């Protein structure tokens, strides 16, 4: 695999990584390049802005959820056929999974991709000290190659000159300098940036402003030259078909029950503004396993897609749209009936809330005898989990890594048959398995365990 690539990192959160990374993606795409967008870590929101900037699916590279060995193959899968790949980092350059060393850090991903790093520095409250800061980051790990710096929030031409002079002494190229710009700021709320799907034209304008700012303030030719300095990556790109067993790929076009109509069972996948969190590889794995994936919007659509045999409801913000979701009684009834029939239903986080009896007092689908509400505390972090019993997703004993990110609480937190036993960082059980339903707060990445997609699709065929 040989794709020119850059990793956009920063000393800490809040320095402007998303603005710079998204702006670079859009600026290079405007030059006619096919740009592959990537995000380090489990975040779902930034990839939405990346997709808007490039016209391609934003993809995550998470060494904790998928393992370090899958980072380069998943990158190659997303970047196949592209002229350039831009990878936005997470938190500070060397920050990763708590207590796990470099695991899941931007630095680790940069090393796994053999990619040069561009460090975005918030220069708003410093001048010559910027050289000491950059020197420290560049020398901390010699396996990380910092190829240059983009200075953000520069106050004036004089300020920029002082910063450039200091970094010239340090021997680190300055590849761009950006002034403050209110047009590129994106609104936030309780879980971070407001997703693209909720902002419409405002998101398009914001990305255009990012591209304009980056084009004006950065040396795109030098950045492209730096990207081309990345060497070839060994190994093959990941493939959803290859990730599944030959038995699944080569199976008869008829379902196990002999029903030709079940050959490609329809799997309805929730989308729209309320359910924006999903990894592109999930749908790709379902399709490779033989499913026909059909998206629908629970805010608009009053019925499930025709012929639905299985349902996937991922993460998002149902708490923001509780009123509209509750008002769609027809769809809520169809989902409840589908679950009652024993059809496979996989729900993560927002999907879990949607299947509850109520959310902040507003009626939801009533599949689970549980009530959800907004809480005061943010629950955030990686989890190691094991399947407590058999379900439509996993056999008992299956181990997977997940990520929790929510500010809601459900009561009870687990059913009589829990979905997962969380073994780290704190032992507990959580989630629900009943009939064909698997509902949990944990976000998982199916590329780490492709048989999840195969098992789910097979159950759709036979349910």
N, C-alpha and C positions, 0 to 999 in steps of 0.2 A: 504494500500500500504506500503510495507516495502522493500526498496531498499537501500543498502549502498550508501552513497552519500557525495560528497565534493563540496563546493563552493570555487573557486579560485578567490581571490580578490586582490586588491592592494591599496596603499594610493592615487595613481593618475594614469593617463594614462602614458604609456611609461615605466612602471616598469618591463614588461616582462610577463604579464598575459597570453597572447596568446601562447608564447613559452612554459611556464610551463604547462598550461592546455592541450595544444595539445600533448606535450611530455608525460605527465602523461597518457592521453588517449591511446597513441600508446604503451607506456611501459606496461601498464596493459593488453592491447589487445594482446601484444606479449607473455604474460603469459598464454594466452588461455581464458581470461575472456571476457564475452560479456559486452562491455562498452557502455553506453548510453551517447551521447554527447549533451550538451545544452549550450546556450549562453543567457545571460541576455541582454535585449534590442532589438532594431529593426535590428541590423547589420546582413547582409547577407554573408559577406566575410569570417569571422572567422569560421562559421559553415561548410564552404567548406573544410577547413583544418581539422576540427574535423571529418568530414565524411571520409576523406582520412585516418585519423589515426585509425578509429574504424570500418570502413566498414558499418556504419549505418548512416541514415540521421541525419544531424545536425539540432537541433530544437531550436527555440527561446522561451524564457520566458519573456514576456513583460507585466508588470502590467498596463501600460498606454494603450496600444493598445487593450488588451484583458480583462483588469480588474483584480484586485488582486484575485478575486474568481476563476479565471480559471488557475492561475499559477500552483497550485498543481495538478489539474486534467490533464492539458496538460503535465506536467512533468511525471505523472504516465503513460500516454498514450505512451510517447516516451520511457520510461524506462521499460515498461512491458517485463518481462522475462529476464532482464539483471542482471548481477552479481554486477555491480557498475555503478554509474552515476557520471559524472564530469561536473560541471556547471562553465563555465567561466563568470566572472563578466564583468561589463561595467564601464569605467572611474574609479574614485576613489570609494572606498567601500560605502561611504555615498552620492555619487552624483546621482541625478535622474532627473526627469523632472523639468525644471527651474521653480522656484517659487511654487512648489507643495510638499514641504517637502520631505519625504522619498519616495514618489511615484516613482516607476520604478527604484529605486536604487538597487544595489546588496544587500545591507543590508536588504531591504524589502523582496526581493526574498529569501534570506537565512532564514529569520524568517518564511516566508510562507511555506518553505520546511522543517523547523526544522532541518536545515543542519549545520554542523560545517564549519567554514570558515578557509581556509589556506591563510594567507596574504603573498603575494609576495612583497618583499622589495628590491628596488634598493639600494644596499649598497655601491655603487662605491665611494661616497664622504663622508662617515661617519664611525665611529667606535662605541664608547660608546653611542652616541646620538641615535643609533638605538633603544635602550631600551625605551627611552622617547617617540619616535615616535610610537612604537608598543603599549606601555602602553596607550597612548592617544587613539588610535583606539580601543583597547580592552575595555576601560572603558567608551567610549562615549555613547554607547547604550548597556545596560546590557542584552537586548534581543538578541543581536548578540553574538554568541559563537565563539571566535577565538581560534581554537584548536592548532595552531602552525604557524610557519613562515618558508618560503623558502627564503633564501638570494640569490639574483641575482647579477651578475656582481661583484663578489668578486675578489679582486685583487691578493691575495696571501694566502699561508697557515697561515702566521702571521696575516693578516687581518681577515681571517676567525676565528682564535682563539680569537681575540679581540671582534668580533661580538658575538660569542657564549658565551663568558664570561659575556658580558653585558646582554644578553637576559636570561642567567641563573639566574642572580640577579633579573630580572623582572619576573621570573617564567613562561616564555613562551617557549615551546619546539621549538627547531630548527629541522625541518623535512628535511632540505636539504640546500645545498650551491652549487651554480653554478658559474663557472668562465665564463668570456666572451668567446663567440664562434662565429666566423663569419659565420660558416656553417649554423647556425640556423636562421640567419637574412633573412627576406623576403622583396623583393622590394616593394616600395610604389609608388603611383602617386596621382592624384588630389583628389581621394575619399578614400584613404587609401591603404591597402595591395592589391597587384595584385591577383585576384582570382585564385584558384586552376586550373580551367578549362583552363586558359590561359598559365599556366606554365608547364603543362605536367610532364616530368621526373624530372624537377628541383624542383617541389613541392613535389614529392615523396621523393627525396633526402633530402629536407629540413625537412620534417616530420620525416624521419629516423634519421637525426642528432639531432632533438629535443628529440626523444625517447632515443637515446644513451646518450645525456647529462643529461637528467633527471634520467635515470636509474643509471648512475654513481654517480650523486651528491645527490640523494634523497633516503630516507629510505622508500621504497615502502611498506614494511611490516607495519611500523608505520602509514603510510598514509591510508592503508587499514583498520587498526584497528580503526583509527579515523573515517573513513567512516562508519564502522559498528556500531559506537556509536550513529548514528542518529536513532531516534525512528521511529515508524510507523506513517504514515500520515493518518489522517481520510478521509473518503469519497472515492468515486470511481474514477477510471481513466476516462479521457475524451474518448469519442468514436464518430467518425464522424457519424455513423449511428444513435446513440442515440441523437446526437446534432440536427439532422433533424427531422421534424415532422413525426408522424406515417403515415400521408397521403402520404408523399413522399416515405417512406420506403416500404409501403404495396401496392403501386399502381400496376395496371395491367402491365404485361410485354409489352403491346402495348402502343404506344404513344397516345397522345390526338387526333391526326389526324387519328388514326386507322392504321397508317403505321407501320407494324411490323419492317421494317428496321430502323425506328426511335426510337425503344424501348431503345436502348443504343446509343444515338447520339455521334458521334465522335467529341471530343473537342481537337483541336490541340493546344499544349502548346509549345511556343518557348523556346529553350534552346541553348546549345552550348556556346562558349566563349563570344559571344556578349550579351547574355541574361542569366546571371547566378543568378539573384536575384529572389528567390521564397521561399515561406514557404511551407513545405511539407504538411501541413494540407489542403492547397487549393486543391491540386490534390485528396487528400483523401476524401474531402467533395464532390467534383464533382463526384467521383466514387460512393460514397454512395448515391448521388442523382440520380444515374442511367446513368451517362455519361461514355463513353469509352475514357480515356485520352491517347493521343498519342503524344509523344514528337517529335519535329523536330528541325533542326538547320538551321536558315536562312542564315548562311554563306556557307553551303554546299548543302542543299536540294533545288532543283529548282522547286519543286511542294509541295503543302500542302499534308498532309496524305490523303490517299484514303477515300472518303466519309465524309470529314470534314463538320460539321454542325455549328461549333462555334470555336472561336479563342481566346486564352489568350496569351498576350505578356507582360511579367513582366519587371522587372528592369534589369539593366546591364550597358554595356558600348558601345552603338552603335557609340558614337563619336570616339572611338578608331578604330572601324571597318567600318567607314562610306564608304570608298572606296569599300570594298568587298560587303557590303550590297547593295550599289547602283549598283554594277555591276551585281547583281543577278536579272536581269530584269524579268525573267520568274516568279520567286516567287513574286516579287513586284506586277506584274500584277495580279496574282491569288488572292493575299490578297486584292487588290483594288476591284476586281470583287466580291469577297466574301462580302466585306463591302457594296458594291453597291446593292447587292441582298437583303440586310436587315438582313443577318445572324448576330447573336450575336458576338460582338468583345469587349473584355475587355483588356484595355491597361493601364499600370502603368509606369510612368516615362520614362524609356528607350523605352517602347512600345509606349508611346505618341510621342516621337521623331521619331520613325520608321514610324508612320502613317502620319507624316507631309509631306508637299510638298518637302521639302529639309532639309538637315542637313549640316551646314557649306558649303552650295553651292552644295552639292552632292544630286542628286535626291533620294528620299525615296519613300514610297508607294503612296503618293498623296491622301490618304483617307481624310485628313484634309487640308483645305486651310490655312495653317500656315507654317511659316518658323522657323527652330530651328538653334541655333548657340551656340558655347561655349561662356561663359561669364567669367568675372573676379571675381565674388563674389560667395562664397559658400552659398547655401541656405540649411539650416539644422534646423530641429526641429519637435516636435510633433504638430499636428493640430487637432482641433475639427471641424467637418464638418457636414453639413446636405445636403441631396440630394435636389437639386433645383426643379427637375421635375422627372417624371417617366423615367426609363431606363431599360435596360436588367439586370442591377445589383440590382437596388433598386427602391422602390416606393418613390414618392415625400414625403419629410419630414423625411425619414430614417436618423437617426443620427449615425455616425461612427467616430472613431478616426483614424487618419492617421499619417504618418511620411513623411517629405520631406527631400531629400538628393541628391542634384544635383548642378552642376556648369554650367548649360545650361540655355538658355532663349528661349522662343518661342513667336512669334508675329503673331497674337494676343494671349494673355494669356488665353482667353476664347472664346467660340463660342456663337452664338446667343442663344443657349440652353446650359448653363454651366453644368458641371458635379456636382460640389459641391459649396455650399456657405460655405466658411471657416468662422467660428464664433470666433475662438481664435487661435492664439493670436491677429490677426488683421482681421477685417471684409473685405471680398472680395469675388469675385466669380472666379472660375478657372475651366479649363478643357472643354471638349466637349461632347455633346450628340447629335448624329444625326443618323437617321435610327436605326440600331442595335448597333451602336458604343458607348462605354463609355470609354473615354480616359482622363487621369488625371495625374498630377505629384504625387498625394498622393499614398503612399504605405499603404495598409490596410491589416489587418489580419482577414480573413474570419471566423476564429473560434469565433470571438467576435459577429458575425452576420451571422450564418449559412444559413439563408434564402437567402443570396446573391447567394450561390452556387445552391440552389434549384431553385431560380428564373431564373438564367442563364441557367441551364440545361433544364428547362421547355421551355424556349424560343428556345433553340436549337432543341427541339423535334418538335416545331410547326412552325418554320421559313421556 
